[in-house]
Amino acid sequence: MPVDLHPRLLRGFLATAETLHFGRAAQRLHIAQQALSRDIRALERALGVALFSRTTRTVQLTAAGEQLLPKVRRLLALHDEIVTGAADRALLVDLNSAVDGEDLTADRLLAAARAALPRCELLARYCGGLAGAAVELLAHRLDVSFGRFAGLPAPVRSQLVHTPVRLERMAVLVPAAHPLAGRSEIPLAALAGHPLDVCAGNQATTEWADLGRRLAAEHGLVTAPPHTPPVGADEMAHYLARHGEAVLTTVGGPAIPGSVTRPLADPVPLSLVGLVHRPELRHPGLDALRSAAAEFGAREGWLRRVPGSWLPREDAALLGG
């Protein structure tokens, strides 16, 4: 019976064969080294041969690997030629939510990519959160999304590619009448006794709720019970007025009528936003988004970590720290 080989497995083999180093190959592919090793083993099982000889110090191609390498290069070149022909289609980019904000990361990147590629169609989608978007990505109903990759389940992460984009400072959105609304920034300790709404009722943003729970647990805070999530700025205004709780958000987010956004401090909690897509995706719009992220990052220090800041260990690992 013929064996179907996913292009991801072949790309993993090619990167490893060209670098002869699993760590560098994984970096080239923007995946975890464990995921690459798993893919190589899956390819070897499918073909029934060992492709690499490994020691604690070296990685070398076996005879079977040497024979396979030129064939894989030809096959992937043909694959990319076919996919490039499909690049005329629109790239579907998830911005999470259809709200306006002064410094929304995904919105800025999409605007920059559109400006760089005026003839390329990039269409915005609004999945509500990365957890919801991941379902659409894996079903090929969406191409790119942004959010907290470390908060996705491991089986989902293993099927997607992540590029760190920005460390966003976390904040709370509070009603104007909230006891903490008058402060310019809010120390985490000041939230004691004030339930923190981490959007636990929104199944599209479970990665964000996980981040909020970790922040609360490590700083002795109480999280609010799950509520049915609102959609849109006007509904969020009604939601805040009804529940009166501090909603976890980020600096530069949407302006909601009747509320204020206050940065959190002591320590400054951070959220790592990443660009997420399927491994096989090839599209000039994706390249433009990556380029824009690199440019903003270099110019504005998007991945520069504030001294003494708070970031979960799992997120820091994605930065290599």
C-alpha positions in Angstrom: 0.0 0.0 0.0 1.4 3.5 -0.9 2.6 5.6 2.0 1.4 9.2 2.2 4.2 11.5 3.4 3.3 14.9 4.7 5.6 17.7 3.3 6.3 18.7 6.9 8.2 15.4 7.4 10.3 16.0 4.3 11.1 19.6 5.2 12.3 18.3 8.6 14.5 15.8 6.9 15.9 18.4 4.4 16.7 20.9 7.1 18.4 18.3 9.3 20.3 16.9 6.3 21.6 20.3 5.4 22.6 21.4 8.9 23.5 18.0 10.3 22.2 19.4 13.6 18.8 18.9 15.1 18.8 22.1 17.1 19.8 24.4 14.1 17.3 22.5 11.9 14.5 23.1 14.4 15.4 26.8 14.6 15.3 27.0 10.8 11.8 25.5 10.7 10.6 27.5 13.7 9.6 24.4 15.6 10.7 22.7 18.8 13.6 20.2 18.6 11.4 17.5 20.1 8.8 18.0 17.4 11.5 17.7 14.7 12.9 14.5 16.2 9.4 13.1 16.3 8.9 13.9 12.6 12.2 12.3 11.6 11.3 9.2 13.5 7.9 9.1 11.8 9.6 9.5 8.4 12.0 6.7 9.1 9.2 4.4 10.2 7.2 5.2 7.1 10.1 4.5 4.8 11.5 1.5 6.9 15.0 2.8 6.9 17.3 4.8 9.2 18.1 8.2 7.6 20.6 9.5 10.2 23.3 8.0 12.3 23.4 9.8 15.6 25.9 10.0 18.4 26.1 12.4 21.4 28.4 14.7 19.3 27.5 14.2 15.6 24.6 13.7 13.2 25.4 12.1 9.8 23.3 10.9 6.9 23.1 7.1 6.4 23.5 5.7 2.9 19.7 5.7 2.6 19.6 9.3 3.7 22.2 10.2 1.1 20.1 8.6 -1.6 16.9 10.2 -0.4 18.2 13.8 -0.1 18.3 14.8 -3.9 14.8 13.2 -4.3 13.4 15.3 -1.4 14.9 18.4 -2.8 13.2 17.8 -6.2 9.9 16.9 -4.6 9.8 19.9 -2.3 10.8 22.2 -5.2 7.8 20.9 -7.2 5.6 21.2 -4.1 6.6 24.8 -3.6 6.0 25.6 -7.3 2.5 24.3 -7.0 1.8 26.2 -3.8 3.3 29.4 -5.1 0.8 29.2 -7.9 -1.9 29.2 -5.3 -0.4 32.4 -3.7 -2.8 34.5 -5.8 -5.5 33.5 -3.4 -6.3 35.7 -0.4 -4.4 35.1 2.8 -6.8 34.8 5.8 -5.3 36.6 8.8 -7.0 36.4 12.2 -6.8 39.6 14.3 -8.7 38.0 17.2 -11.4 40.7 17.5 -12.9 43.5 15.5 -12.1 46.3 17.9 -10.0 49.5 17.5 -7.0 50.2 19.7 -4.1 52.5 19.7 -1.4 49.8 19.6 -2.9 46.4 18.6 0.0 44.2 17.4 -1.9 42.1 14.8 -3.6 45.1 13.3 -0.4 47.0 12.9 1.3 44.0 11.2 -1.6 43.5 8.8 -1.6 47.1 7.9 2.2 47.0 7.2 1.9 43.8 5.2 -0.9 45.3 3.1 1.2 48.4 2.4 4.2 46.3 1.4 2.0 44.1 -1.0 -0.7 46.3 -2.4 -1.6 43.8 -5.1 -1.8 40.9 -2.7 -5.1 40.3 -0.9 -4.9 39.9 2.8 -8.3 39.4 4.5 -8.9 39.9 8.2 -10.8 37.4 10.2 -11.9 37.6 13.9 -11.8 34.3 15.7 -11.9 35.8 19.2 -8.6 34.2 20.5 -5.8 31.9 19.5 -7.5 28.8 20.9 -10.4 29.3 18.6 -8.2 30.3 15.7 -6.1 27.1 16.1 -9.1 25.0 15.3 -9.6 27.0 12.1 -5.9 26.9 11.2 -5.8 23.1 11.5 -9.0 22.8 9.4 -7.4 25.0 6.7 -10.1 27.6 7.1 -7.6 30.2 8.3 -4.0 30.9 7.4 -2.4 33.0 10.2 -3.3 34.0 13.7 -1.6 35.8 16.6 -1.6 35.0 20.3 -0.1 33.2 23.3 1.2 29.9 21.7 2.4 28.4 25.1 -1.2 28.3 26.2 -2.3 25.9 23.5 -2.4 22.1 24.2 0.8 20.3 23.3 -0.8 18.2 20.5 -2.1 21.4 18.9 1.3 23.2 19.2 3.0 20.2 17.5 1.0 20.8 14.3 1.7 24.6 14.1 4.7 26.9 13.6 5.3 29.8 16.1 7.4 32.9 15.6 7.7 35.2 18.7 6.6 38.7 17.8 6.1 40.9 20.8 6.1 41.1 24.6 3.0 43.1 25.5 2.6 44.7 28.9 -0.4 43.4 30.7 -3.1 45.7 32.1 -6.6 45.7 33.5 -9.7 47.3 32.0 -11.8 48.6 34.8 -15.1 50.6 35.0 -14.5 54.3 35.6 -16.1 53.9 39.1 -13.8 51.0 40.1 -11.8 51.8 43.3 -8.5 51.3 41.4 -9.5 53.4 38.3 -7.8 56.6 39.7 -4.3 55.1 39.7 -1.9 55.7 36.8 -0.7 52.1 37.1 -1.8 49.3 39.5 0.6 47.2 41.5 -0.4 43.5 41.5 -0.7 43.6 45.3 -3.4 46.3 45.0 -5.6 43.8 43.2 -5.9 41.7 46.3 -9.5 41.6 47.2 -10.6 42.6 43.7 -11.6 39.6 41.5 -9.6 39.5 38.3 -11.7 38.6 35.2 -9.4 36.4 33.0 -12.1 35.7 30.4 -12.5 32.2 31.7 -16.0 31.9 30.1 -14.6 32.4 26.6 -13.6 29.0 25.0 -11.9 30.9 22.1 -9.4 32.4 24.5 -8.4 29.5 26.9 -4.8 30.3 26.3 -5.4 33.8 27.7 -7.4 32.5 30.7 -4.5 30.1 31.4 -2.1 33.1 31.5 -4.4 35.0 33.8 -4.7 32.1 36.2 -1.0 31.7 36.4 -0.5 35.4 37.1 -3.2 35.2 39.8 -1.8 32.0 41.4 1.7 33.4 41.6 0.7 36.7 43.1 -2.0 35.7 45.6 -4.9 37.1 43.5 -8.5 35.8 43.1 -9.9 35.2 39.7 -13.6 36.0 38.9 -16.0 33.2 38.0 -16.6 32.5 34.3 -19.0 34.9 32.6 -20.6 34.7 29.1 -18.2 36.7 27.0 -19.3 39.9 25.2 -18.7 40.6 21.6 -17.7 44.1 20.5 -16.8 47.4 22.3 -20.4 48.4 23.1 -21.2 45.0 24.6 -18.0 45.0 26.6 -19.1 48.4 28.1 -22.4 46.8 29.2 -20.4 43.7 30.5 -18.1 45.9 32.6 -21.0 47.9 34.0 -22.8 44.7 35.0 -20.0 42.8 36.6 -17.8 45.7 37.8 -14.6 43.6 37.8 -11.1 44.3 36.5 -10.7 42.5 33.2 -7.2 41.4 32.3 -6.0 42.9 29.0 -2.9 44.5 27.5 -1.7 48.1 27.2 -2.7 49.7 23.9 -5.9 47.7 23.6 -9.4 48.8 22.8 -11.0 51.9 24.2 -14.2 50.9 25.9 -16.8 53.5 26.8 -17.2 54.1 30.5 -13.9 52.4 31.4 -10.2 53.0 31.7 -7.1 50.8 31.0 -4.4 50.7 33.7 -1.0 49.0 33.3 -0.1 46.4 36.0 3.2 46.7 37.9 5.4 45.4 40.7 6.4 43.2 38.8 5.4 44.2 35.3 3.5 41.1 33.8 4.1 40.4 30.2 2.3 38.4 27.5 4.2 36.9 24.6 2.4 37.3 21.3 3.4 35.1 18.5 2.6 34.6 14.8 1.1 31.2 14.3 0.5 29.2 11.1 0.6 25.7 9.6 4.1 24.5 8.7 3.5 24.0 5.0 2.0 27.5 4.4 3.8 29.4 1.6 2.4 32.8 0.7 4.0 36.2 0.0 1.6 37.7 2.6 3.0 35.5 5.3 6.5 36.6 4.3 5.3 40.3 4.5 3.9 39.7 8.0 7.1 38.2 9.2 9.1 41.0 7.7 6.9 43.6 9.4 7.2 41.8 12.7 11.0 41.8 12.4 11.1 45.5 11.5 8.8 46.6 14.3 10.6 44.4 16.7 14.0 45.9 15.8 12.7 49.5 15.8 10.5 49.4 18.9 12.1 46.7 20.9 9.1 44.4 20.8 10.9 41.4 22.2 13.0 43.4 24.8 12.1 42.1 28.2 11.6 44.7 31.0 14.0 44.1 33.9 12.2 42.4 36.8 9.2 41.6 34.7 7.0 38.5 35.0 6.6 35.9 32.2 5.6 32.3 32.6 8.4 29.8 32.3 6.7 28.1 29.3 6.6 31.4 27.4 10.1 32.4 28.3 11.3 29.0 26.8 9.8 30.1 23.5 12.2 33.1 23.6 15.1 30.8 24.4 15.2 32.1 28.0 
